[in-house]
Amino acid sequence: MSLHDDRKEYQLDQLDDGAKSLNPIILFEKWLENYRQSGVADATAFALSTVGEDGTPDARIVLLKELSEGSLIFYTHYSSKKGRDLAFHPQAHALFFWREMERQIRISGSVIQVPSEKSDAYFASRPTGSQRGAMASNQSAAVASRSVMEEKFEAQGAIPDEALQRPQLWGGYALRIERIEFWQGRPSRMHDRIAYTLKDHRWEAQRLEP
């Protein structure tokens, strides 16, 4: 199967050199809000890449739940594959691809668990079905069948809504933005790329060739 002719000319916007003087966190917030306002589904979705103990990279889609103090906040099971990877190597990469706006953002940095109080508060804000799903799941573990999963979920129905509690192995992570690159598609593949690196609490910016 040849895909040689699958191509597109990018021409919706540009990222000029003046962006190098901007605070990249503010620029990220602006781009994200623009994308959310466009009405696309799952506008906060991004690909989270981690590295396991065997050195093999892994990636999956997660949802950004908060941008706080220069960090991306997301939630998952600590015992999941991503959780085990982060326990071994607490560094990660986040990739946002916004096709409708011809934009891409790449973020990398160190990762820590958020305080338990923050995880408790977010868990309590979730729909009860999502709460029960988190309680029923041993994320990333092998399971014999779909019916086994459903039985575990249905067993959570015996717990009254007001008694639902965050599992101790479920909670939030904060990916600190230490490097962030903005990509804006341009005609003739002469794309705009501006990267910011955090050094000694200051941002250093540079334009990269496409």
N, C-alpha and C positions, 0 to 999 in steps of 0.2 A: 504494500500500500504506500503510494507516494503522496506526500503532503507538501511537495515543493511549491505548489501554487496557492497554498493557504497563507495569505498575507493581507495586511491592512495598512493604510496610510493614516498615521496619527496626526491630527491637526486641530484638536479642540482648544489647547491652551499652551502656555509657555511658562518657564521658570527662569527669570532673568538673573543677572549677577547681583542685583540688589538684594536678593534673598539671602545672600551670604552674611548680611548684617543682622538678620532676623533671629529671634529666639526660636530654635527649632521646635520646642514644646508648644509654643503658641501657634506656630505654623501647622504642626500636626493637628492641634485642636481645630483649627480653621478648616483644614482639608477634611477631617473626619466629620465635622458638622455639615459641611457642604455635601458630603456623600450621604449622610443620614437624611438630609433634607430632600435629596433626590427621590426618595421613596423606594429605594431598592430593598429587597428582603435581606435580613441578616447583614446589615451594613457594618456591624462591629466584628464580623468574623475575620479571623486571621489564621495563618498556618504557623503553628508553634513547632520549632525544631529543637530537639535535644540530642544528646549523645549518651549512649549506654556504656556500661562497664566494659563491654567488649570492643568499644570504640566505634560501633556502628551508629550512624545518624538515623534519626526517626523523625517523622513529621505527622501532624494531625491538625484538623481545624478545631479551634476553640473560639469562645466568644469573649471579647473585651467587656468587662463589667464596670470598669472605672479607670480613669486616668488620675492618679494621685501622687503629688510630690515627685513628679518626674518618673513615675513608674506605671507600667501596665498591670492592672489587676485582673486576674482570672481565677476560676475555681475548678477544682477537680478532686479526685480521690488521691490521697497521698500514696496509697499502695498501688496505684495504676502504673502502667509502663512509664508514662511521663514523670510521675512522682518518683519512681525508683531511679530513673535517669537523673533527675534533678538532685536527688539525695547524693548520688555518686559524683555528679559534675554539675554544680549549681550555676551553670551558664546556659543561656538559651538565645534563640533567634526567632523574631516575629516577622512575618511577611504579610503585608496587606496588599491585595491586588484589586484595584477598583477599575474594572474594564470599562464601565460606562463613562468614566471621566478620564480614561487613558492615563491612569496614575498608579504608581506603585510606591510603597514605603517599606524599607527594610530597617529593622531595629535589632540590636544585640546588646547584651549586658548580663550582669549577675542577677541571680534569682534568690529570694528568701521567702519563707512562709509569712503571711500576714498574721498579726496578733489574733488569738483565738476569739476575742471579743468581736473583732471585725467579721470573722467567718460566721460566728453565731448570728450576728445581725443580718448578714446577707442571706444565710440559710432560712431564717425566719421570714424573710421577705418573699421567698419563692412560693409558687403555687404548691398546694399540698401534694398534688400528684408528683411533682418534681422532687419534693422532700422525700416521699415514700420510695421513689425510684432510687434516690441516692442511698437510702437506708437499706434497700433490698439488694443493691449491686455490690459485688466484689470486683470492681472494674479491672478489666484486662485478664481476669482469671478464666481458665477454660471452664465451660459448662456443658453438660451432657446434651441438653436440648432446650428449645424455646419454652417448652412446657415447664421445665424446672425453673427457668427465670420467672415465668408468670406466677408459679406457685409461691415463689419467694416474695414477689410483689404483692400478691393477694393476701399473704400472711400479715403484711404491714397494715392491712385494713382493720385489724383488731385494735390498733392503737388509735385512741381518739385524736382528732386534729390538734387539740390544745396540748397534747402530751408529746407531740413530735419533737425530736431533738436532733441536732446536728451530730452525725457519727464522728467519733474522734479521728477517724482516718479520712475525713473529708474536710476540705477547707481551701483557703485562698493562697495565691502566690503573687508576689510583686516582682515583675521583671524591670529592673532599673534601666532606664534609657541611657546608655553610655556611648552608643554610636547610632546615628540615624541618617538614612539616606533617602532623599526624595527624588523620584523619577517621574518625569512628565514626558509622555510620548510626543515626538515632533516629526514633521515630514522628512522623507528620505533617510529615515533611521538616524537622524542627527538629534537624538533625544537629549533632554536636559537632565543632568544628574548633579545634585548638590549634596554633599555629605558633611555631617557635623560630628565631631568627636569631642567628648567631655574630658578635658585635661585640667587638673588642679582647679576644679569647680568652675571652669570657663569653657565655653564652646569655641572650637576651632573649625572653620568651614573651608571647604575647597570644592571647586567644580571638577567633576570627573568626565573624561571622554566617554562617549556612548559605546 
